[in-house]
């Protein structure tokens, strides 16, 4: 077999292995998410994972329309913010964090696949040339590490809002909260920061050129993947907050956000798509706020 043909065959096989691994990881993440959502629906649980307590109810004392004074006439921080988080056990915290990490893997890995496959392709070529880069897994691991950090923040947010701003089904319990989140998410789609982060995600070559290219050492590859992940978080964090509106374990809502994130990054007119979606989100958020104010005035 001619050397060029052998090289091309090897490259195709390497990309196929990486692509198959990414697909398998995504399928596992989505399978877990679907199983978890089904378990919540069957068991009627208010928490986000099997084994957690299901007896959490909305606290009347923390009603958003009429917050009461704390002991001694002083307002507690939880009362001022309208939140009253209950203590979580280490198991509850660990399982909820795992849920968020797996969900982020399922939602974000498809949109990162073009960049990871490009890394795998160039890495294989450099290895054959005798100048190997660090394995693709280090780059992908750095990317997922960034989203694991985001999952930690999201877990903290869920803990703070459960039982007050979130219903037992882990969706928004307040039109005001929904409206504010929708407006913020919509306006962010128009910001220069959104554009800057989206451009880094849309064009892998530009990202690599601006950040020193591929890395030969594992630590450098992890750092490069981590930086790419941070850009993706900068691009998508506002969209992820919509999970707190439509339902953290609402599978259709999760899938819709994941598809939109992928479309933003792979469609050439992704910026236009972002702005159109931003306008719609902001308008719907304002409608939610106006609807709540009109209800309050009528009462």
N, C-alpha and C positions, 0 to 999 in steps of 0.2 A: 504493500500500500504506500503511495507517495507520501512524503513527510507532511505536505500541506493538507492532504486529505485526512491523514491521521490526526493532525492538530485540530482540524475543524470538528472531527468526530468527537474528540476528547472534550472540546469546548462545549459542544452541544450536550454531551452526557453530563458534564459538570453543572451546566445551567439547569438541566432537567432534574438533577438530584436536589439542587437548592430550591427550585420551584416546587418540587414535590414535598419537600420538607416544610416550606412556607404554607402550602395548601393544607398539609396534614395538621400543622399547628393551628391554623385558622379554623379548620373543621372541629378540632378538639375543643377550642375555645368556645365556638358557637354551640357545640353539643352540650357543654357544661352550662352555658347560659340558658339554653332552652330547657334543660333538665331542672335548673334552679327555678325558672319562671313557672314551670309546670308544678313543681313541688309546692311553691307558694300558693298557687291557685287551688290545688287539691287540699292542702292542709289548712288554708285560711290563715297563714302566718302573717304577722305584721312586720317581722324582721326580715332580713334579706337573705337568710340561708337556713337550711334545715338544722334543727337542733337548737335554734334560738327561741327565746320566750315569745309567746304569741299573745300575751295578755296586755300589751301596751295599748292604751286608749288615749284619746285626746283629753288633755287635762282641762276641765272647765275653768279652773282658776287662772289658766294661761290663755283664755279666749282672746283672740287678737282684737276684738272689738271693744273690750273693756278690761284692761289690765289692772290688777289690784295692787295696793301698796303692800310691801313686805313688812316683816316684823319691825316694830319700833317706828313705823311710818316712813321707812326708807325704801326706796325702790332698789331691788336687787338688779344686778347686771342682766340676769336672765329675763327679768320682767321688762326692763327697758328695751332689750332686743327682741322680745317676744319669743324667746326660746327657753326651754327647760329640759336640757338633756339628762336622761337617766343614766346611771352608771352601766357600763358594759363590762362583761367578763372578758378575760383575755381570749377565750375561745370565740366569743361573739365578734370581738374586734378583729381577730385573725381571720375568721371566715369571711367577714365583710370585706376586709382588705383583699383577700384572695379573689372574692367575687369581682371587685373592681379591676384588679390586675388582669384577670382572665377576660373580662369584658373589653378592656382597652386593647388587649392583644387581638381579640376577634374583630374589633372595629377598625383598628389602625394598621394592622399588618398588611391587609390587601393594598392599601394606598402606598405603603413603603416598599412593596415588592419590586417595582421598576428600579429603584435605587439599589436595593440589595442584590438584584440579579446583575446589574451593571458592575457592582463591586466584585461579584463572583466571576464574571467574565474576564475583567481586567486582571484580577488576581490569578486566575488560571494561566493567562498569557504570560504574566510576569514570572510565574513559577517555572514554566517551560523555558523561558529565557534565562533562567538561573538567578533571577532577582525576585524572590517570592515576597508577596505581601502577607500580612497576618491573615489568618483564616477568616472567611466570611462570617462565621459565627460570632466572632468578637465584635464586628461592626453591628450586626443585628442585635447582639446582646446589649450593646451600648444604647441603641435606639429604644429597645424595650425597657431598659433601665430608666430612661427619662419618663416613660409613660407609667412605670411603677411608682415613680415619685408623684406624678399627677394623681394616681390612684390613691395614694396615701392622703393627699389633700382632700380628694373627693370623699374618702371614708370619714375624715374629720367633719366635713360639711354635713354628711348624712347623720352623723351622731348628734351634731348640734341641732339639726332641724327635725329629727324624728319626733312625732307626737305633737308638734306645734305647727310648723310650716309644711310638714309632710303628713299625708294620711297614712293609715295602716298599710295601704297598698303601695306606699312609697312614691306617691304622686303629690303634686302641689295641693295644699289644703286651703289656699288663699288666692283669690283673684288678684289682689294687690301684689302678692309675691310673684305670681305668674306674669302679671303685666310688667313688673320691674325687670324680671329676668329676660323676658322677650324683647323689651325695648333695648336693654343693654346689649344683648346678643345681636340684635339687628343693627344698632349703631356701630358696633365694633366691626361689622363687615365692611364699613366704609372708611376705616381708619388707615393711615399710612403704615402702621405697625402690622396690620393684617396683610396688606399688600406685600410688605417686605418679607414676611414669613412665608406667605404663599408662594412667592417667586422662588425662594430657596427650595421649596418642596416640589415645585413644578419642573425645575430644570436641574437634574442631578449633576450635570457637567459643570454648570455655573457654580453650584454649591462646592464641588470639589476644587475648582480653580481658586475660589475665594478663601478656601481653608486649607491650602497646602497639599491637596491631592491625597492619594491613598497612603496608608501607613504600613511600614514593615513590622513594627513591634506591636504586640497584642494590646498594650496599654494605650498606644496611640490610636489603634483601630477602635477600641472601646470609646475613647474620648471623641473620635470623629462621629461615631454612631450616636453618642450621647448628645453631641451638638446638633446633629440632624434631628434628633428627637425633640430637642428643646424648640427648634424652629417649628416643628409640626405642632407642638403644644401651643406655641404662640399663634399659630394659624387657626387651631381648632378648639381652644379651651372654651370659648364663648358658646360654641355649638354643643359642647359636652354638658354645659350647665342646663341645656334644655331637657336633659334626662330628669332633672328635678321637677320639671313642669309636667311632662307627659307620662312620667313613671319610670323609675330606675330599672324595673324589671318588665317593662312593657316591650315585648319582643319586636312588635311592628315599629314602635318608635325608635328602638335601638337600631334596627335595620335601616330605617329611613335616614337617620343621621349618618350611619356608616356609608350608605350609598351616596349621599350628598358630599361627604368628605372626599370620597374617591373621585366623584365627578369633578369637584373643584380642582383636583390635582392633575387629572389626565385630560380633561377637555381644554382645548386651546383658549376658549373664551371663559375660563374659570373665574376670572375677575368680574366679568359681567354677571355670571351666575351668582357670585357672592353678593354683589350689590342688589340684584333683584331679590334674592332671598332675604337680605338685610332689610330692604324696604318693607317686604311682606311681614317679617317678624316684628319690626317696630310698629307697623300699623296695627297688627293684631294685638300687640301688647298695649298700645294706647286704647284700643277698643275695650280690652279687659279692664283697664283702669277706669275708663269712662263708665262702663257698665256697673262697676262696683260703686262708683261715686253716685250714680243715679239711683241705685238701690238704697244707698245710705240716705240720700235726700228724701226718697219716698217713704222711708221708715220714720 
